[in-house]
């Protein structure tokens, strides 16, 4: 609804209620309604699901229109990211948020820092989704409030043309609310537990849920060892639980991202049930590391299965887990992806050991033989040593091309000694083009970095601590932080405004008129940052 239409609606409501509402100003009501467009998390989930579906359809037509996100561990971090995106690019189009289970475990648990093993309180995931959207909604209120103040100033100056231009900006305002792809790990329990948590996450605003095929109570980070997968029947029951949660909550086009860790997982907790030759369970079991035995070769406690009329014994570890054959990761990933889409997943996620376009492309090409429109979400993970990996990839490519690499030691390519070299420049170019190339070649719809703001926080705090507590003293903060904030136009240099002080002043004026005690007067030290 346009600004003027909101005012007319509010005015009609006020007039309907007579003299008791005579002190309520229609324009103030209209402003508050526009500043609070999204009343609930479900409003957000429905709105953002439609955005993701639109973006997926656009990507199917044009592979350059891939989407991106950064993982954010606090509402303020997510808010500042979206404010920066709007400042630098003028739009939030195809820019999402990612909620990383790793960062929730490491930074948000009441137990303190934890590894990415689903030991944190499950409800903290939904709490972070709600927090992120609170901060994004506040970013909307703040930015619109600034436009309202500009509008008042234009009207007071009698500049009708400028006032009209500002109203157009209000009517065409682009919200900071964007989709969140939220990590539900392996579901934090059985399928009922998965469903219950999914509902909480959807109620908080999540339109896309990412779930992985590991054992819920022994889940590991995708880039660590010891990962244990489950048969497809178990995983698909959780995919269905997510779909039921979306449908129950009225988010009919909610998105499910099915992640497979099979490329790096060599273990399974159980042997799949087989109902007939060639079914899901039979294929899953076909990857087990087995040895053929006779009845005489068996011993007490052995687990045996029948395969092609023969008796085989799966390799079982002291832990009771069963081992897959070496070298089957690629095939199992492809099988997992095909079956996940058959079970109702919308997007796929394959964890890989290193970021190589050809490896991801080869797996996705096999998936797309069955599901041509299969799209991937890919983790541009900080667990990869991107510099070393791409320098080594470049080195190997040059060797294959017959190029002279005698100036380089492949084992020491991380060294700063190579930073100005031709090889390093080529490797950086490949890193720069990785997202565009892999989206084109491997149908990656969404690129995310899981933990970037964890690392940027650590880096910036280290730099500040080194300077402020060292010889630079106060100059460490002024030169390293505040001066850069001012010159780069970082919104939170006016931290009182960012925290909502001006919004509060506006409300006080609505509620109390001339009696309002406002914070933003002439003696507010934040005025030193005006006109920046």
C-alpha positions in Angstrom: 0.0 0.0 0.0 1.3 3.5 -0.9 2.2 6.1 1.7 -0.9 8.2 0.9 -3.1 5.2 0.8 -1.9 4.2 4.3 -2.6 7.7 5.6 -6.2 7.6 4.2 -6.8 4.2 5.7 -5.6 5.4 9.1 -7.6 8.6 8.8 -10.8 6.6 8.1 -10.2 4.4 11.1 -9.6 7.4 13.4 -12.7 9.2 12.2 -14.7 6.1 12.8 -13.7 6.1 16.4 -14.7 9.7 17.0 -13.3 12.2 19.6 -11.6 9.6 21.7 -9.0 9.1 18.9 -8.8 12.8 18.0 -5.2 13.0 19.3 -4.1 10.1 17.0 -2.4 11.4 13.8 -3.1 9.4 10.7 0.3 10.1 9.2 2.0 8.8 12.3 0.0 5.6 12.2 0.8 5.2 8.5 4.5 5.6 9.2 4.5 3.0 12.0 2.6 0.5 9.8 5.1 1.0 7.0 8.0 0.6 9.4 6.5 -2.7 10.6 5.5 -4.4 7.4 6.2 -7.9 8.6 4.1 -8.7 11.7 5.2 -12.3 12.3 7.9 -14.8 11.3 5.3 -16.6 9.2 4.8 -13.4 7.2 8.5 -13.4 6.6 8.7 -17.1 5.7 5.9 -16.8 3.1 7.4 -13.6 1.6 11.0 -15.0 1.4 9.9 -18.4 0.1 8.3 -16.7 -2.9 11.6 -14.8 -3.5 13.6 -18.0 -3.5 11.2 -19.7 -5.8 11.4 -16.8 -8.2 15.2 -16.8 -8.0 15.3 -20.5 -8.7 13.2 -20.1 -11.8 15.3 -17.2 -13.0 18.5 -19.3 -12.5 17.0 -22.1 -14.6 16.9 -19.6 -17.5 20.1 -17.8 -16.8 23.1 -19.4 -15.0 24.6 -16.0 -14.3 21.8 -15.3 -11.9 23.1 -17.4 -9.0 22.5 -16.4 -5.4 24.9 -15.8 -2.5 24.9 -15.6 1.2 27.3 -15.2 4.2 26.8 -17.0 7.5 25.9 -14.6 10.3 26.0 -15.5 14.0 24.2 -12.5 15.5 21.3 -10.3 14.4 23.6 -7.2 14.3 26.0 -8.9 12.0 23.2 -9.9 9.6 21.7 -6.4 9.8 25.0 -4.7 9.0 25.6 -7.1 6.1 22.3 -6.2 4.5 22.8 -2.4 5.1 26.1 -2.7 3.4 24.7 -4.6 0.5 22.0 -2.0 -0.1 24.6 0.8 0.2 27.1 -0.7 -2.3 24.7 -2.4 -4.8 21.4 -0.5 -4.4 19.4 -3.7 -4.0 19.3 -6.9 -2.0 18.4 -9.0 -5.0 19.8 -12.5 -5.0 21.6 -11.8 -1.7 20.5 -14.1 1.2 21.5 -14.9 4.8 22.9 -18.2 5.9 22.5 -19.6 9.5 25.3 -22.0 10.2 24.8 -24.8 12.8 28.6 -24.6 13.4 28.4 -21.0 14.5 25.3 -21.6 16.6 27.2 -24.4 18.4 30.4 -22.4 18.7 28.9 -19.0 19.7 25.3 -19.2 20.8 25.0 -22.2 23.2 24.4 -21.7 26.9 26.9 -24.5 27.4 29.6 -22.3 26.0 31.7 -22.9 22.8 30.9 -26.4 21.4 32.1 -28.3 18.3 29.7 -28.8 15.4 28.1 -32.0 16.7 24.5 -31.0 17.5 25.2 -30.8 21.3 23.8 -27.3 21.6 20.2 -26.6 22.6 18.1 -27.1 19.6 15.8 -24.1 20.2 18.7 -21.7 20.0 18.7 -22.2 16.2 15.1 -20.9 16.0 16.0 -18.1 18.4 18.8 -16.9 16.1 16.5 -16.8 13.1 14.1 -14.7 15.1 16.9 -12.4 16.2 18.2 -12.0 12.7 14.8 -10.9 11.5 14.3 -8.5 14.4 17.5 -6.7 13.4 16.5 -6.6 9.8 13.1 -5.3 10.6 14.7 -2.6 12.8 17.0 -1.7 9.8 13.8 -1.1 7.8 12.3 1.0 10.5 15.5 3.1 10.8 15.9 3.7 7.1 12.2 4.6 6.6 12.4 6.8 9.6 15.2 8.7 8.0 13.1 9.1 4.9 10.2 10.4 7.0 12.4 13.0 8.5 13.6 14.1 5.1 10.0 14.3 4.0 9.1 16.5 7.0 12.1 18.8 6.2 11.0 19.1 2.5 7.5 20.0 3.5 8.7 22.5 6.1 10.8 24.1 3.4 7.9 24.3 1.0 9.7 22.1 -1.5 6.8 20.1 -3.0 8.9 18.5 -5.8 11.4 17.1 -3.3 8.6 15.9 -1.0 7.0 14.1 -4.0 10.4 12.5 -4.8 10.8 11.3 -1.2 7.3 9.8 -1.2 8.2 7.9 -4.3 11.2 6.5 -2.5 8.9 5.4 0.4 6.4 3.8 -1.9 9.2 1.9 -3.7 11.2 1.1 -0.6 13.1 -2.2 -0.7 13.1 -4.1 2.6 16.2 -5.6 4.2 14.2 -8.8 4.7 15.8 -11.5 2.6 15.6 -15.3 2.7 17.5 -17.3 5.3 18.8 -20.8 4.5 18.8 -22.3 8.0 20.8 -25.3 9.2 18.8 -27.9 11.0 21.8 -30.3 11.2 20.6 -33.9 11.1 17.3 -33.0 12.7 18.3 -33.2 16.4 16.6 -36.6 16.9 14.1 -38.7 15.2 11.6 -37.6 12.5 9.1 -36.2 15.1 11.9 -34.1 16.8 12.9 -32.9 13.3 9.3 -31.8 12.6 8.9 -30.0 15.9 12.1 -28.0 15.5 11.3 -27.3 11.9 8.0 -25.7 13.0 9.8 -23.4 15.4 12.3 -22.4 12.7 9.5 -21.7 10.2 7.6 -19.7 12.8 10.7 -17.6 13.4 10.9 -16.8 9.7 12.9 -19.5 7.9 11.7 -20.3 4.4 14.6 -22.8 3.6 15.8 -25.6 5.8 19.0 -27.5 5.2 19.2 -31.1 6.5 21.9 -33.6 6.3 22.0 -37.4 6.0 24.2 -38.1 9.1 23.2 -39.9 12.3 21.5 -37.2 14.4 23.1 -38.2 17.7 26.6 -38.6 16.3 26.6 -35.8 13.8 30.0 -34.3 12.8 30.9 -31.1 11.0 31.0 -31.8 7.3 34.7 -31.0 7.1 35.7 -33.3 9.9 36.4 -37.0 10.1 34.1 -39.6 11.7 30.9 -38.8 9.7 28.3 -41.6 9.8 25.4 -41.6 7.3 22.0 -43.2 7.6 20.0 -45.3 5.0 17.8 -43.4 2.7 14.6 -44.5 4.4 15.7 -42.7 7.6 16.8 -39.6 5.9 13.7 -39.3 3.7 11.4 -39.6 6.7 13.0 -36.4 7.9 12.7 -34.7 4.5 9.0 -35.5 4.7 8.8 -34.2 8.2 10.1 -30.8 7.0 7.6 -30.7 4.2 4.7 -31.5 6.6 6.0 -28.7 8.9 6.0 -26.2 6.0 2.5 -27.2 4.9 1.1 -27.2 8.4 2.4 -23.7 8.9 1.0 -22.5 5.6 4.3 -22.0 3.8 3.3 -24.1 0.9 6.4 -23.3 -1.2 9.0 -23.7 1.5 12.4 -24.9 0.4 14.2 -28.1 1.5 17.9 -28.4 1.0 19.1 -32.0 1.2 22.8 -32.3 2.1 24.8 -35.4 1.6 28.0 -36.0 3.5 28.7 -39.3 1.7 31.7 -38.0 -0.2 33.7 -37.8 3.0 31.7 -40.3 5.2 33.0 -43.8 5.2 30.7 -45.3 7.8 27.0 -46.2 8.3 25.3 -46.9 11.6 23.1 -49.6 10.2 22.5 -51.9 7.3 19.5 -50.8 5.2 16.3 -52.9 5.0 15.9 -54.5 1.6 12.4 -55.3 0.3 13.4 -56.3 -3.2 16.4 -56.5 -5.4 17.6 -53.1 -6.7 15.6 -51.0 -4.2 17.1 -48.1 -2.2 18.2 -50.4 0.6 19.8 -52.9 -1.7 21.7 -50.1 -3.5 22.8 -48.6 -0.2 24.1 -51.9 1.0 25.9 -52.6 -2.2 28.5 -50.0 -1.2 29.4 -51.8 2.0 32.9 -53.2 2.4 32.1 -57.0 2.6 33.8 -60.3 2.4 32.3 -63.5 1.1 32.0 -66.2 3.7 30.6 -69.7 4.2 28.5 -70.8 7.1 31.6 -72.5 8.5 33.6 -69.2 8.5 31.1 -67.4 10.8 31.6 -66.7 14.4 29.4 -65.7 17.3 27.9 -62.2 16.9 28.6 -61.9 13.1 26.2 -59.8 11.0 25.7 -61.5 7.6 23.7 -60.5 4.6 22.7 -62.3 1.4 23.9 -60.8 -1.9 23.3 -62.4 -5.3 22.8 -65.8 -3.6 26.0 -65.6 -1.6 26.6 -65.0 2.0 28.7 -61.9 2.8 30.0 -60.3 6.0 30.1 -56.5 6.2 33.2 -55.0 7.7 32.2 -54.0 11.2 34.3 -51.7 13.4 34.7 -52.2 17.2 32.2 -49.3 17.6 29.5 -51.4 15.8 29.6 -49.2 12.8 29.8 -50.6 9.3 32.3 -49.5 6.7 31.8 -48.5 3.1 34.2 -49.5 0.3 37.0 -47.0 -0.4 36.4 -45.0 -3.5 32.6 -45.1 -3.5 32.0 -41.6 -2.3 31.2 -40.1 -5.7 28.7 -42.8 -6.5 27.0 -42.6 -3.1 26.7 -38.8 -3.4 25.0 -39.1 -6.8 22.7 -41.8 -5.5 21.9 -39.7 -2.4 21.1 -36.7 -4.5 18.8 -38.5 -6.9 16.9 -40.2 -4.2 16.6 -37.0 -2.1 14.9 -35.2 -5.0 12.7 -38.2 -5.5 11.7 -37.8 -1.8 10.8 -34.1 -2.2 14.0 -32.1 -1.7 14.1 -28.8 -3.7 17.9 -28.2 -3.6 21.0 -30.3 -3.1 24.1 -29.8 -1.1 27.3 -31.9 -1.6 30.2 -31.5 0.8 33.5 -31.9 -0.9 37.0 -32.2 0.4 38.4 -29.3 -1.8 36.7 -26.8 -4.0 37.2 -28.1 -7.5 34.8 -27.2 -10.3 35.3 -30.5 -12.2 34.6 -32.7 -9.2 31.3 -30.9 -8.4 30.4 -30.8 -12.1 31.0 -34.5 -12.6 28.7 -35.5 -9.7 26.0 -33.0 -10.7 26.2 -34.2 -14.4 25.3 -37.7 -13.2 22.5 -36.4 -11.0 21.1 -34.3 -13.9 20.9 -37.3 -16.2 17.9 -38.3 -14.0 16.8 -34.8 -12.8 17.8 -32.2 -15.4 16.9 -29.2 -13.3 18.7 -30.4 -10.2 20.3 -27.4 -8.5 23.0 -27.2 -5.9 23.8 -25.2 -2.8 27.5 -25.1 -2.3 29.6 -24.4 0.8 32.5 -22.1 -0.1 33.9 -23.2 3.2 36.6 -21.5 5.3 37.7 -25.1 6.1 39.3 -25.1 2.6 42.7 -23.5 2.3 41.6 -21.6 -0.8 45.0 -20.1 -1.5 46.9 -23.3 -1.3 44.3 -25.4 -3.1 44.0 -23.1 -6.1 47.7 -22.5 -6.4 48.2 -26.3 -6.4 45.3 -26.7 -9.0 47.0 -24.0 -11.1 50.4 -25.7 -10.8 48.9 -29.1 -11.8 47.1 -27.5 -14.8 50.3 -25.9 -15.9 52.2 -29.3 -15.6 49.5 -30.9 -17.7 49.9 -28.1 -20.3 53.6 -28.7 -20.4 54.4 -25.2 -18.9 57.6 -24.7 -17.0 57.0 -24.8 -13.3 60.6 -25.2 -12.2 60.3 -21.8 -10.3 57.8 -23.3 -7.9 57.8 -25.8 -5.1 54.3 -27.4 -5.0 54.6 -28.2 -1.3 55.3 -24.6 -0.4 52.9 -22.7 -2.6 51.2 -21.1 0.5 54.4 -19.1 1.1 54.2 -15.3 0.8 57.3 -15.6 -1.4 54.9 -16.5 -4.3 52.4 -13.8 -3.7 53.6 -11.6 -6.6 54.2 -14.5 -8.9 52.4 -15.3 -12.2 51.1 -18.6 -10.7 49.6 -16.8 -7.7 47.9 -14.2 -10.0 46.4 -17.0 -12.0 45.2 -18.9 -8.9 43.6 -15.7 -7.6 41.8 -15.2 -10.9 40.5 -18.8 -10.6 39.2 -18.1 -7.1 37.6 -14.9 -8.2 35.8 -16.7 -11.0 35.0 -19.9 -9.0 31.3 -19.0 -8.2 30.4 -17.9 -11.8 32.2 -20.9 -13.4 30.8 -23.5 -11.0 27.3 -22.1 -11.3 27.6 -22.4 -15.1 29.3 -25.8 -15.1 27.8 -27.5 -12.1 24.4 -25.8 -11.8 25.2 -24.3 -8.4 22.2 -22.0 -7.6 23.4 -20.8 -4.3 26.9 -20.0 -3.0 27.5 -19.5 0.6 30.3 -19.1 3.0 29.4 -20.7 6.3 31.6 -19.0 8.8 33.0 -15.7 7.3 31.8 -13.4 10.0 33.3 -15.6 12.7 36.7 -15.1 11.0 36.2 -11.4 10.3 35.3 -10.7 13.9 38.4 -12.5 15.1 40.6 -10.7 12.6 39.2 -7.2 13.4 39.4 -7.7 17.1 43.0 -8.9 16.8 43.9 -5.8 14.8 42.2 -3.5 17.3 43.7 -5.2 20.3 47.2 -5.1 18.8 47.0 -1.4 18.2 45.0 -0.1 21.1 46.9 -1.9 23.8 50.2 -1.2 22.1 52.1 2.0 21.2 49.3 3.4 19.1 47.0 3.7 22.1 43.8 5.6 21.3 45.0 6.2 17.8 44.7 2.4 17.3 40.9 2.9 17.5 40.6 6.3 15.8 42.8 5.4 12.8 41.9 1.8 12.6 38.2 2.0 13.2 36.4 5.3 13.5 38.2 7.2 10.8 37.6 4.3 8.4 33.9 4.2 9.4 33.4 7.9 8.7 35.2 7.7 5.3 33.5 4.5 4.2 30.1 5.7 5.2 29.5 2.9 7.7 26.0 3.5 9.2 26.8 2.4 12.7 29.4 5.2 13.2 26.2 6.9 14.5 25.7 4.1 16.9 22.8 5.9 18.8 20.9 6.1 15.6 21.6 2.5 14.8 20.4 1.4 18.2 17.0 3.0 17.6 17.3 6.3 19.4 15.8 8.4 16.6 13.0 5.9 16.1 12.3 6.3 19.9 12.3 10.0 19.6 9.8 9.8 16.7 7.5 7.6 18.8 7.8 9.9 21.8 6.6 12.8 19.6 3.7 10.8 18.2 2.7 9.8 21.8 3.4 13.0 23.7 3.6 15.8 21.2 5.3 18.9 22.6 5.8 17.2 26.0 8.1 14.6 24.5 11.6 14.4 26.1 13.8 13.5 23.1 17.4 12.4 23.1 18.3 13.9 19.7 18.7 17.5 20.7 21.5 20.0 20.1 23.6 18.6 23.0 23.7 15.1 21.5 27.3 14.3 20.8 26.3 12.2 17.8 25.7 15.5 16.0 29.4 15.5 15.4 28.8 12.9 12.8 26.0 14.8 11.0 26.4 15.4 7.3 28.9 12.5 6.9 
